[in-house]
Every structure is written in C-alpha cells, then in structure tokens.
C-alpha cells in the first residue's frame, strides 16, 4: 500500500545546481513498516535512456536508528547524506551516472543510479566495499537494464501518488545551504 505524504505539482530540484534532478518524495508502508522514497522524476522519459543502460543499487546499513521505525536519527541522516555525496563525486564523474532515487526502509538506505560505464563504477564500488574500514556496511548490485524495466516501478509509484487528490502538496526548496521540504 502506498500512502504518499508529499508530491509536487511543478518541477524543482533536490539540488538546485543539478538540472538533472527533480525529486518527488513518497512515504508508504511495506509489510507494516514505514518507508520513504525519493525519486528523480527528471529521468522519466529523458532522452538519455539509451546511454544509461545499467541499473545500480547500493544498500547501506544505518548505524544510528530510531526504534521501532528503524529510520535514521538526525545525525545518521547527515552521515548518510555525506556518504551519498562522496559516492556521487566518483560515480557521477565524467557524466557516468544519474541519480535515480533513494529508499529508506527498516534500517537500510538504498541508493539507485542509472550508469553509463559499468566497469568504472564497479571498480570504484568494489574498492569502497572491500575497504578495511568502510564508512558503512554496504553492498551493491549492478545489472544491465537497457529497457529501464528496473526503474519503471519507481516512476509508476510517483505517477500514482501525483494522481491522488488527497495527497498533500510539497516541494523542495533551497534555504541558505540546506534543502528543505515545504508543504504547499
């Protein structure tokens, strides 16, 4: 069952300096546990589907969680954001990857990307995972997906949420050096 807590009517980016990101946020329950998706709607129907033919999923185990919902604490959220930025500084180098979205569910943060050159992304991630002291316990899977079939369920969920008139409106907005969710 999906019960979105926010959606956006108009385009805005999660990071205003990246025109390739226009994220929608959906909160829902899976198996009776809360979950949240942030999906980059800018990739739905983009002209680069034939370029980013690999689907990358990175699962990161959270260290500090709020029980019983197993969502990150505020400090953990900061650490996860910093880790995402560090991973992206390499993955997105030379325009090799696009951020598809993230999923937060039961103590795991999942990052999703569409990748152009799987070999370079794999080499980098293999080194991160094999590090003797990784920033977090993590694993990743990269699969060929030229048809974007692995991304389709995420776009469909956002479309269903956007069509629901009972869903509250929200957008992401830049305030100083922070991005905040503003309800409309």
Rosetta constraint file for C-alpha pairs under 8 A:
AtomPair CA 1 CA 28 HARMONIC 6.72 0.50
AtomPair CA 1 CA 29 HARMONIC 6.25 0.50
AtomPair CA 1 CA 30 HARMONIC 6.94 0.50
AtomPair CA 2 CA 26 HARMONIC 7.96 0.50
AtomPair CA 2 CA 27 HARMONIC 7.20 0.50
AtomPair CA 2 CA 28 HARMONIC 4.65 0.50
AtomPair CA 2 CA 29 HARMONIC 6.44 0.50
AtomPair CA 2 CA 157 HARMONIC 7.89 0.50
AtomPair CA 2 CA 161 HARMONIC 7.90 0.50
AtomPair CA 3 CA 26 HARMONIC 7.33 0.50
AtomPair CA 3 CA 27 HARMONIC 6.05 0.50
AtomPair CA 3 CA 28 HARMONIC 4.77 0.50
AtomPair CA 3 CA 29 HARMONIC 7.37 0.50
AtomPair CA 3 CA 161 HARMONIC 7.64 0.50
AtomPair CA 3 CA 167 HARMONIC 7.99 0.50
AtomPair CA 4 CA 25 HARMONIC 7.51 0.50
AtomPair CA 4 CA 26 HARMONIC 4.46 0.50
AtomPair CA 4 CA 27 HARMONIC 4.70 0.50
AtomPair CA 4 CA 28 HARMONIC 5.97 0.50
AtomPair CA 4 CA 161 HARMONIC 5.99 0.50
AtomPair CA 4 CA 167 HARMONIC 6.34 0.50
AtomPair CA 5 CA 25 HARMONIC 7.55 0.50
AtomPair CA 5 CA 26 HARMONIC 5.91 0.50
AtomPair CA 5 CA 27 HARMONIC 5.48 0.50
AtomPair CA 5 CA 28 HARMONIC 7.98 0.50
AtomPair CA 5 CA 167 HARMONIC 6.24 0.50
AtomPair CA 5 CA 168 HARMONIC 6.09 0.50
AtomPair CA 6 CA 24 HARMONIC 7.55 0.50
AtomPair CA 6 CA 25 HARMONIC 5.87 0.50
AtomPair CA 6 CA 26 HARMONIC 6.02 0.50
AtomPair CA 6 CA 27 HARMONIC 7.60 0.50
AtomPair CA 6 CA 167 HARMONIC 6.35 0.50
AtomPair CA 6 CA 168 HARMONIC 5.29 0.50
AtomPair CA 6 CA 169 HARMONIC 5.31 0.50
AtomPair CA 6 CA 170 HARMONIC 5.15 0.50
AtomPair CA 6 CA 171 HARMONIC 7.84 0.50
AtomPair CA 6 CA 183 HARMONIC 7.61 0.50
AtomPair CA 7 CA 24 HARMONIC 5.63 0.50
AtomPair CA 7 CA 25 HARMONIC 6.05 0.50
AtomPair CA 7 CA 26 HARMONIC 7.03 0.50
AtomPair CA 7 CA 158 HARMONIC 7.89 0.50
AtomPair CA 7 CA 161 HARMONIC 7.00 0.50
AtomPair CA 7 CA 162 HARMONIC 6.13 0.50
AtomPair CA 7 CA 167 HARMONIC 7.25 0.50
AtomPair CA 7 CA 168 HARMONIC 6.88 0.50
AtomPair CA 7 CA 169 HARMONIC 5.20 0.50
AtomPair CA 7 CA 170 HARMONIC 5.35 0.50
AtomPair CA 7 CA 171 HARMONIC 6.94 0.50
AtomPair CA 8 CA 24 HARMONIC 6.42 0.50
AtomPair CA 8 CA 162 HARMONIC 7.39 0.50
AtomPair CA 8 CA 169 HARMONIC 5.73 0.50
AtomPair CA 8 CA 170 HARMONIC 5.36 0.50
AtomPair CA 8 CA 171 HARMONIC 5.39 0.50
AtomPair CA 9 CA 162 HARMONIC 7.75 0.50
AtomPair CA 9 CA 169 HARMONIC 7.25 0.50
AtomPair CA 11 CA 22 HARMONIC 6.14 0.50
AtomPair CA 12 CA 16 HARMONIC 7.62 0.50
AtomPair CA 12 CA 22 HARMONIC 5.35 0.50
AtomPair CA 12 CA 23 HARMONIC 7.36 0.50
AtomPair CA 12 CA 171 HARMONIC 7.06 0.50
AtomPair CA 12 CA 172 HARMONIC 6.65 0.50
AtomPair CA 12 CA 173 HARMONIC 7.68 0.50
AtomPair CA 13 CA 18 HARMONIC 7.17 0.50
AtomPair CA 13 CA 19 HARMONIC 6.90 0.50
AtomPair CA 13 CA 20 HARMONIC 7.99 0.50
AtomPair CA 13 CA 21 HARMONIC 5.24 0.50
AtomPair CA 13 CA 22 HARMONIC 4.08 0.50
AtomPair CA 13 CA 23 HARMONIC 6.06 0.50
AtomPair CA 13 CA 172 HARMONIC 6.78 0.50
AtomPair CA 13 CA 173 HARMONIC 7.86 0.50
AtomPair CA 14 CA 21 HARMONIC 6.29 0.50
AtomPair CA 14 CA 22 HARMONIC 6.01 0.50
AtomPair CA 14 CA 23 HARMONIC 5.74 0.50
AtomPair CA 14 CA 172 HARMONIC 5.92 0.50
AtomPair CA 14 CA 173 HARMONIC 7.45 0.50
AtomPair CA 14 CA 179 HARMONIC 6.90 0.50
AtomPair CA 15 CA 21 HARMONIC 6.92 0.50
AtomPair CA 15 CA 174 HARMONIC 7.74 0.50
AtomPair CA 15 CA 179 HARMONIC 7.26 0.50
AtomPair CA 16 CA 174 HARMONIC 7.18 0.50
AtomPair CA 20 CA 42 HARMONIC 6.12 0.50
AtomPair CA 20 CA 43 HARMONIC 7.49 0.50
AtomPair CA 20 CA 98 HARMONIC 7.52 0.50
AtomPair CA 21 CA 40 HARMONIC 5.56 0.50
AtomPair CA 21 CA 41 HARMONIC 7.27 0.50
AtomPair CA 21 CA 42 HARMONIC 5.70 0.50
AtomPair CA 21 CA 43 HARMONIC 7.80 0.50
AtomPair CA 21 CA 99 HARMONIC 7.34 0.50
AtomPair CA 22 CA 40 HARMONIC 5.22 0.50
AtomPair CA 22 CA 41 HARMONIC 5.51 0.50
AtomPair CA 22 CA 42 HARMONIC 5.24 0.50
AtomPair CA 23 CA 38 HARMONIC 6.08 0.50
AtomPair CA 23 CA 39 HARMONIC 5.16 0.50
AtomPair CA 23 CA 40 HARMONIC 4.23 0.50
AtomPair CA 23 CA 41 HARMONIC 5.69 0.50
AtomPair CA 23 CA 42 HARMONIC 7.48 0.50
AtomPair CA 23 CA 101 HARMONIC 7.82 0.50
AtomPair CA 23 CA 172 HARMONIC 7.99 0.50
AtomPair CA 24 CA 38 HARMONIC 5.58 0.50
AtomPair CA 24 CA 39 HARMONIC 5.32 0.50
AtomPair CA 24 CA 40 HARMONIC 6.52 0.50
AtomPair CA 24 CA 41 HARMONIC 6.74 0.50
AtomPair CA 24 CA 158 HARMONIC 6.99 0.50
AtomPair CA 24 CA 171 HARMONIC 7.85 0.50
AtomPair CA 25 CA 36 HARMONIC 7.10 0.50
AtomPair CA 25 CA 37 HARMONIC 5.60 0.50
AtomPair CA 25 CA 38 HARMONIC 4.47 0.50
AtomPair CA 25 CA 39 HARMONIC 6.46 0.50
AtomPair CA 25 CA 158 HARMONIC 7.98 0.50
AtomPair CA 26 CA 36 HARMONIC 5.60 0.50
AtomPair CA 26 CA 37 HARMONIC 5.13 0.50
AtomPair CA 26 CA 38 HARMONIC 6.51 0.50
AtomPair CA 26 CA 158 HARMONIC 7.19 0.50
AtomPair CA 26 CA 161 HARMONIC 7.50 0.50
AtomPair CA 27 CA 34 HARMONIC 7.29 0.50
AtomPair CA 27 CA 35 HARMONIC 5.78 0.50
AtomPair CA 27 CA 36 HARMONIC 4.29 0.50
AtomPair CA 27 CA 37 HARMONIC 6.38 0.50
AtomPair CA 28 CA 34 HARMONIC 5.89 0.50
AtomPair CA 28 CA 35 HARMONIC 5.36 0.50
AtomPair CA 28 CA 36 HARMONIC 6.19 0.50
AtomPair CA 29 CA 33 HARMONIC 5.18 0.50
AtomPair CA 29 CA 34 HARMONIC 4.46 0.50
AtomPair CA 29 CA 35 HARMONIC 5.61 0.50
AtomPair CA 30 CA 34 HARMONIC 6.43 0.50
AtomPair CA 30 CA 35 HARMONIC 6.73 0.50
AtomPair CA 33 CA 69 HARMONIC 6.80 0.50
AtomPair CA 33 CA 105 HARMONIC 7.69 0.50
AtomPair CA 33 CA 106 HARMONIC 7.09 0.50
AtomPair CA 34 CA 69 HARMONIC 6.55 0.50
AtomPair CA 34 CA 105 HARMONIC 6.71 0.50
AtomPair CA 34 CA 106 HARMONIC 7.51 0.50
AtomPair CA 35 CA 103 HARMONIC 7.17 0.50
AtomPair CA 35 CA 104 HARMONIC 5.56 0.50
AtomPair CA 35 CA 105 HARMONIC 4.67 0.50
AtomPair CA 35 CA 106 HARMONIC 7.32 0.50
AtomPair CA 36 CA 103 HARMONIC 5.71 0.50
AtomPair CA 36 CA 104 HARMONIC 5.24 0.50
AtomPair CA 36 CA 105 HARMONIC 6.82 0.50
AtomPair CA 37 CA 101 HARMONIC 7.10 0.50
AtomPair CA 37 CA 102 HARMONIC 5.68 0.50
AtomPair CA 37 CA 103 HARMONIC 4.54 0.50
AtomPair CA 37 CA 104 HARMONIC 6.54 0.50
AtomPair CA 38 CA 101 HARMONIC 5.22 0.50
AtomPair CA 38 CA 102 HARMONIC 5.22 0.50
AtomPair CA 38 CA 103 HARMONIC 6.55 0.50
AtomPair CA 39 CA 100 HARMONIC 6.03 0.50
AtomPair CA 39 CA 101 HARMONIC 4.27 0.50
AtomPair CA 39 CA 102 HARMONIC 6.61 0.50
AtomPair CA 39 CA 154 HARMONIC 6.79 0.50
AtomPair CA 39 CA 155 HARMONIC 7.34 0.50
AtomPair CA 39 CA 158 HARMONIC 7.50 0.50
AtomPair CA 40 CA 44 HARMONIC 7.80 0.50
AtomPair CA 40 CA 99 HARMONIC 6.86 0.50
AtomPair CA 40 CA 100 HARMONIC 5.14 0.50
AtomPair CA 40 CA 101 HARMONIC 5.56 0.50
AtomPair CA 41 CA 100 HARMONIC 7.99 0.50
AtomPair CA 41 CA 155 HARMONIC 6.88 0.50
AtomPair CA 42 CA 46 HARMONIC 6.79 0.50
AtomPair CA 43 CA 100 HARMONIC 7.04 0.50
AtomPair CA 44 CA 155 HARMONIC 6.52 0.50
AtomPair CA 45 CA 49 HARMONIC 7.57 0.50
AtomPair CA 48 CA 52 HARMONIC 6.50 0.50
AtomPair CA 49 CA 53 HARMONIC 6.77 0.50
AtomPair CA 49 CA 146 HARMONIC 7.32 0.50
AtomPair CA 49 CA 147 HARMONIC 7.80 0.50
AtomPair CA 49 CA 148 HARMONIC 7.36 0.50
AtomPair CA 50 CA 146 HARMONIC 6.57 0.50
AtomPair CA 51 CA 116 HARMONIC 5.83 0.50
AtomPair CA 52 CA 97 HARMONIC 7.11 0.50
AtomPair CA 52 CA 98 HARMONIC 7.80 0.50
AtomPair CA 52 CA 114 HARMONIC 5.33 0.50
AtomPair CA 52 CA 115 HARMONIC 4.80 0.50
AtomPair CA 52 CA 116 HARMONIC 4.34 0.50
AtomPair CA 52 CA 146 HARMONIC 7.51 0.50
AtomPair CA 53 CA 114 HARMONIC 6.79 0.50
AtomPair CA 53 CA 115 HARMONIC 6.30 0.50
AtomPair CA 53 CA 116 HARMONIC 6.09 0.50
AtomPair CA 53 CA 144 HARMONIC 6.11 0.50
AtomPair CA 53 CA 145 HARMONIC 5.29 0.50
AtomPair CA 53 CA 146 HARMONIC 4.29 0.50
AtomPair CA 53 CA 147 HARMONIC 7.54 0.50
AtomPair CA 53 CA 148 HARMONIC 7.26 0.50
AtomPair CA 54 CA 114 HARMONIC 5.63 0.50
AtomPair CA 54 CA 115 HARMONIC 4.91 0.50
AtomPair CA 54 CA 116 HARMONIC 6.44 0.50
AtomPair CA 54 CA 117 HARMONIC 7.93 0.50
AtomPair CA 54 CA 118 HARMONIC 6.68 0.50
AtomPair CA 54 CA 142 HARMONIC 6.60 0.50
AtomPair CA 54 CA 143 HARMONIC 5.60 0.50
AtomPair CA 54 CA 144 HARMONIC 4.51 0.50
AtomPair CA 54 CA 145 HARMONIC 5.17 0.50
AtomPair CA 54 CA 146 HARMONIC 6.71 0.50
AtomPair CA 55 CA 112 HARMONIC 7.38 0.50
AtomPair CA 55 CA 113 HARMONIC 6.07 0.50
AtomPair CA 55 CA 114 HARMONIC 4.96 0.50
AtomPair CA 55 CA 115 HARMONIC 6.29 0.50
AtomPair CA 55 CA 142 HARMONIC 5.56 0.50
AtomPair CA 55 CA 143 HARMONIC 5.24 0.50
AtomPair CA 55 CA 144 HARMONIC 6.23 0.50
AtomPair CA 55 CA 145 HARMONIC 5.93 0.50
AtomPair CA 55 CA 148 HARMONIC 7.78 0.50
AtomPair CA 55 CA 150 HARMONIC 7.01 0.50
AtomPair CA 55 CA 151 HARMONIC 7.73 0.50
AtomPair CA 56 CA 112 HARMONIC 5.66 0.50
AtomPair CA 56 CA 113 HARMONIC 5.03 0.50
AtomPair CA 56 CA 114 HARMONIC 6.14 0.50
AtomPair CA 56 CA 115 HARMONIC 6.83 0.50
AtomPair CA 56 CA 140 HARMONIC 7.15 0.50
AtomPair CA 56 CA 141 HARMONIC 5.85 0.50
AtomPair CA 56 CA 142 HARMONIC 4.39 0.50
AtomPair CA 56 CA 143 HARMONIC 6.58 0.50
AtomPair CA 57 CA 110 HARMONIC 6.66 0.50
AtomPair CA 57 CA 111 HARMONIC 5.78 0.50
AtomPair CA 57 CA 112 HARMONIC 4.77 0.50
AtomPair CA 57 CA 113 HARMONIC 6.66 0.50
AtomPair CA 57 CA 140 HARMONIC 5.48 0.50
AtomPair CA 57 CA 141 HARMONIC 5.31 0.50
AtomPair CA 57 CA 142 HARMONIC 6.37 0.50
AtomPair CA 58 CA 110 HARMONIC 5.45 0.50
AtomPair CA 58 CA 111 HARMONIC 5.07 0.50
AtomPair CA 58 CA 112 HARMONIC 6.53 0.50
AtomPair CA 58 CA 138 HARMONIC 6.95 0.50
AtomPair CA 58 CA 139 HARMONIC 5.83 0.50
AtomPair CA 58 CA 140 HARMONIC 4.25 0.50
AtomPair CA 58 CA 141 HARMONIC 6.62 0.50
AtomPair CA 59 CA 108 HARMONIC 6.41 0.50
AtomPair CA 59 CA 109 HARMONIC 5.86 0.50
AtomPair CA 59 CA 110 HARMONIC 4.42 0.50
AtomPair CA 59 CA 111 HARMONIC 6.56 0.50
AtomPair CA 59 CA 138 HARMONIC 5.43 0.50
AtomPair CA 59 CA 139 HARMONIC 5.39 0.50
AtomPair CA 59 CA 140 HARMONIC 6.07 0.50
AtomPair CA 60 CA 108 HARMONIC 5.57 0.50
AtomPair CA 60 CA 109 HARMONIC 5.13 0.50
AtomPair CA 60 CA 110 HARMONIC 6.11 0.50
AtomPair CA 60 CA 136 HARMONIC 6.42 0.50
AtomPair CA 60 CA 137 HARMONIC 5.98 0.50
AtomPair CA 60 CA 138 HARMONIC 4.39 0.50
AtomPair CA 60 CA 139 HARMONIC 6.81 0.50
AtomPair CA 61 CA 107 HARMONIC 6.19 0.50
AtomPair CA 61 CA 108 HARMONIC 4.81 0.50
AtomPair CA 61 CA 109 HARMONIC 6.55 0.50
AtomPair CA 61 CA 136 HARMONIC 6.33 0.50
AtomPair CA 61 CA 137 HARMONIC 5.43 0.50
AtomPair CA 61 CA 138 HARMONIC 6.06 0.50
AtomPair CA 62 CA 72 HARMONIC 6.77 0.50
AtomPair CA 62 CA 76 HARMONIC 7.21 0.50
AtomPair CA 62 CA 80 HARMONIC 8.00 0.50
AtomPair CA 62 CA 107 HARMONIC 5.33 0.50
AtomPair CA 62 CA 108 HARMONIC 5.72 0.50
AtomPair CA 62 CA 109 HARMONIC 6.93 0.50
AtomPair CA 62 CA 136 HARMONIC 7.26 0.50
AtomPair CA 63 CA 76 HARMONIC 7.06 0.50
AtomPair CA 63 CA 107 HARMONIC 7.99 0.50
AtomPair CA 63 CA 136 HARMONIC 7.63 0.50
AtomPair CA 64 CA 72 HARMONIC 5.96 0.50
AtomPair CA 64 CA 73 HARMONIC 5.87 0.50
AtomPair CA 64 CA 75 HARMONIC 7.74 0.50
AtomPair CA 64 CA 76 HARMONIC 5.62 0.50
AtomPair CA 65 CA 70 HARMONIC 5.15 0.50
AtomPair CA 65 CA 71 HARMONIC 5.29 0.50
AtomPair CA 65 CA 72 HARMONIC 4.41 0.50
AtomPair CA 65 CA 73 HARMONIC 5.28 0.50
AtomPair CA 65 CA 76 HARMONIC 7.38 0.50
AtomPair CA 65 CA 107 HARMONIC 6.66 0.50
AtomPair CA 66 CA 70 HARMONIC 5.12 0.50
AtomPair CA 66 CA 71 HARMONIC 5.42 0.50
AtomPair CA 66 CA 72 HARMONIC 6.05 0.50
AtomPair CA 66 CA 73 HARMONIC 5.84 0.50
AtomPair CA 67 CA 71 HARMONIC 7.48 0.50
AtomPair CA 69 CA 106 HARMONIC 6.77 0.50
AtomPair CA 70 CA 105 HARMONIC 7.37 0.50
AtomPair CA 70 CA 106 HARMONIC 4.85 0.50
AtomPair CA 70 CA 107 HARMONIC 4.92 0.50
AtomPair CA 71 CA 104 HARMONIC 7.11 0.50
AtomPair CA 71 CA 105 HARMONIC 6.98 0.50
AtomPair CA 71 CA 106 HARMONIC 6.45 0.50
AtomPair CA 71 CA 107 HARMONIC 5.91 0.50
AtomPair CA 72 CA 76 HARMONIC 5.31 0.50
AtomPair CA 72 CA 77 HARMONIC 5.64 0.50
AtomPair CA 72 CA 107 HARMONIC 7.16 0.50
AtomPair CA 73 CA 77 HARMONIC 6.10 0.50
AtomPair CA 74 CA 78 HARMONIC 6.46 0.50
AtomPair CA 75 CA 79 HARMONIC 6.34 0.50
AtomPair CA 76 CA 80 HARMONIC 6.02 0.50
AtomPair CA 77 CA 81 HARMONIC 6.11 0.50
AtomPair CA 78 CA 82 HARMONIC 6.22 0.50
AtomPair CA 79 CA 83 HARMONIC 6.15 0.50
AtomPair CA 80 CA 84 HARMONIC 6.10 0.50
AtomPair CA 80 CA 109 HARMONIC 7.97 0.50
AtomPair CA 81 CA 85 HARMONIC 6.22 0.50
AtomPair CA 82 CA 86 HARMONIC 6.20 0.50
AtomPair CA 83 CA 87 HARMONIC 6.14 0.50
AtomPair CA 83 CA 135 HARMONIC 7.52 0.50
AtomPair CA 84 CA 88 HARMONIC 6.01 0.50
AtomPair CA 84 CA 111 HARMONIC 7.93 0.50
AtomPair CA 85 CA 89 HARMONIC 6.07 0.50
AtomPair CA 86 CA 90 HARMONIC 7.10 0.50
AtomPair CA 87 CA 91 HARMONIC 6.11 0.50
AtomPair CA 88 CA 92 HARMONIC 5.27 0.50
AtomPair CA 88 CA 93 HARMONIC 7.62 0.50
AtomPair CA 89 CA 93 HARMONIC 6.12 0.50
AtomPair CA 90 CA 124 HARMONIC 7.60 0.50
AtomPair CA 91 CA 96 HARMONIC 6.32 0.50
AtomPair CA 91 CA 97 HARMONIC 5.89 0.50
AtomPair CA 91 CA 121 HARMONIC 5.88 0.50
AtomPair CA 91 CA 124 HARMONIC 7.83 0.50
AtomPair CA 92 CA 96 HARMONIC 5.05 0.50
AtomPair CA 92 CA 97 HARMONIC 4.66 0.50
AtomPair CA 92 CA 98 HARMONIC 6.65 0.50
AtomPair CA 93 CA 97 HARMONIC 7.63 0.50
AtomPair CA 96 CA 115 HARMONIC 5.84 0.50
AtomPair CA 96 CA 116 HARMONIC 5.13 0.50
AtomPair CA 96 CA 117 HARMONIC 6.11 0.50
AtomPair CA 97 CA 113 HARMONIC 6.34 0.50
AtomPair CA 97 CA 114 HARMONIC 5.51 0.50
AtomPair CA 97 CA 115 HARMONIC 4.32 0.50
AtomPair CA 97 CA 116 HARMONIC 6.02 0.50
AtomPair CA 98 CA 113 HARMONIC 5.51 0.50
AtomPair CA 98 CA 114 HARMONIC 5.19 0.50
AtomPair CA 98 CA 115 HARMONIC 6.54 0.50
AtomPair CA 99 CA 112 HARMONIC 6.35 0.50
AtomPair CA 99 CA 113 HARMONIC 4.62 0.50
AtomPair CA 99 CA 114 HARMONIC 6.57 0.50
AtomPair CA 100 CA 111 HARMONIC 7.88 0.50
AtomPair CA 100 CA 112 HARMONIC 5.17 0.50
AtomPair CA 100 CA 113 HARMONIC 4.77 0.50
AtomPair CA 100 CA 114 HARMONIC 6.35 0.50
AtomPair CA 100 CA 151 HARMONIC 7.75 0.50
AtomPair CA 101 CA 111 HARMONIC 6.09 0.50
AtomPair CA 101 CA 112 HARMONIC 5.07 0.50
AtomPair CA 101 CA 113 HARMONIC 6.92 0.50
AtomPair CA 102 CA 109 HARMONIC 6.94 0.50
AtomPair CA 102 CA 110 HARMONIC 5.35 0.50
AtomPair CA 102 CA 111 HARMONIC 4.48 0.50
AtomPair CA 102 CA 112 HARMONIC 5.80 0.50
AtomPair CA 103 CA 108 HARMONIC 7.96 0.50
AtomPair CA 103 CA 109 HARMONIC 5.71 0.50
AtomPair CA 103 CA 110 HARMONIC 4.94 0.50
AtomPair CA 103 CA 111 HARMONIC 6.63 0.50
AtomPair CA 104 CA 108 HARMONIC 5.89 0.50
AtomPair CA 104 CA 109 HARMONIC 4.62 0.50
AtomPair CA 104 CA 110 HARMONIC 6.37 0.50
AtomPair CA 105 CA 109 HARMONIC 6.58 0.50
AtomPair CA 115 CA 121 HARMONIC 7.68 0.50
AtomPair CA 117 CA 121 HARMONIC 6.65 0.50
AtomPair CA 118 CA 122 HARMONIC 5.85 0.50
AtomPair CA 118 CA 142 HARMONIC 7.53 0.50
AtomPair CA 119 CA 123 HARMONIC 6.11 0.50
AtomPair CA 120 CA 124 HARMONIC 6.31 0.50
AtomPair CA 121 CA 125 HARMONIC 6.17 0.50
AtomPair CA 122 CA 126 HARMONIC 5.85 0.50
AtomPair CA 122 CA 142 HARMONIC 7.78 0.50
AtomPair CA 123 CA 127 HARMONIC 6.41 0.50
AtomPair CA 124 CA 128 HARMONIC 6.44 0.50
AtomPair CA 125 CA 129 HARMONIC 6.10 0.50
AtomPair CA 125 CA 140 HARMONIC 7.70 0.50
AtomPair CA 126 CA 130 HARMONIC 6.00 0.50
AtomPair CA 127 CA 131 HARMONIC 6.05 0.50
AtomPair CA 128 CA 134 HARMONIC 6.47 0.50
AtomPair CA 129 CA 134 HARMONIC 6.48 0.50
AtomPair CA 129 CA 137 HARMONIC 7.67 0.50
AtomPair CA 129 CA 138 HARMONIC 6.45 0.50
AtomPair CA 129 CA 139 HARMONIC 6.73 0.50
AtomPair CA 130 CA 134 HARMONIC 7.57 0.50
AtomPair CA 145 CA 149 HARMONIC 6.50 0.50
AtomPair CA 145 CA 150 HARMONIC 6.82 0.50
AtomPair CA 148 CA 152 HARMONIC 6.32 0.50
AtomPair CA 149 CA 153 HARMONIC 7.73 0.50
AtomPair CA 151 CA 155 HARMONIC 6.79 0.50
AtomPair CA 152 CA 156 HARMONIC 6.16 0.50
AtomPair CA 153 CA 157 HARMONIC 6.17 0.50
AtomPair CA 154 CA 158 HARMONIC 6.51 0.50
AtomPair CA 155 CA 159 HARMONIC 6.25 0.50
AtomPair CA 156 CA 160 HARMONIC 6.17 0.50
AtomPair CA 157 CA 161 HARMONIC 6.23 0.50
AtomPair CA 158 CA 162 HARMONIC 6.09 0.50
AtomPair CA 159 CA 163 HARMONIC 6.33 0.50
AtomPair CA 160 CA 164 HARMONIC 6.61 0.50
AtomPair CA 161 CA 167 HARMONIC 7.14 0.50
AtomPair CA 162 CA 167 HARMONIC 7.67 0.50
AtomPair CA 168 CA 183 HARMONIC 7.23 0.50
AtomPair CA 168 CA 184 HARMONIC 7.38 0.50
AtomPair CA 169 CA 183 HARMONIC 5.74 0.50
AtomPair CA 169 CA 184 HARMONIC 5.07 0.50
AtomPair CA 170 CA 181 HARMONIC 6.49 0.50
AtomPair CA 170 CA 182 HARMONIC 5.38 0.50
AtomPair CA 170 CA 183 HARMONIC 4.08 0.50
AtomPair CA 170 CA 184 HARMONIC 5.22 0.50
AtomPair CA 171 CA 181 HARMONIC 5.66 0.50
AtomPair CA 171 CA 182 HARMONIC 5.40 0.50
AtomPair CA 171 CA 183 HARMONIC 6.51 0.50
AtomPair CA 171 CA 184 HARMONIC 7.39 0.50
AtomPair CA 172 CA 179 HARMONIC 6.49 0.50
AtomPair CA 172 CA 180 HARMONIC 5.58 0.50
AtomPair CA 172 CA 181 HARMONIC 4.56 0.50
AtomPair CA 172 CA 182 HARMONIC 6.11 0.50
AtomPair CA 173 CA 179 HARMONIC 5.56 0.50
AtomPair CA 173 CA 180 HARMONIC 5.42 0.50
AtomPair CA 173 CA 181 HARMONIC 6.32 0.50
AtomPair CA 173 CA 182 HARMONIC 6.80 0.50
AtomPair CA 174 CA 178 HARMONIC 5.82 0.50
AtomPair CA 174 CA 179 HARMONIC 4.50 0.50
AtomPair CA 174 CA 180 HARMONIC 6.36 0.50
AtomPair CA 175 CA 179 HARMONIC 6.06 0.50
AtomPair CA 175 CA 180 HARMONIC 6.97 0.50
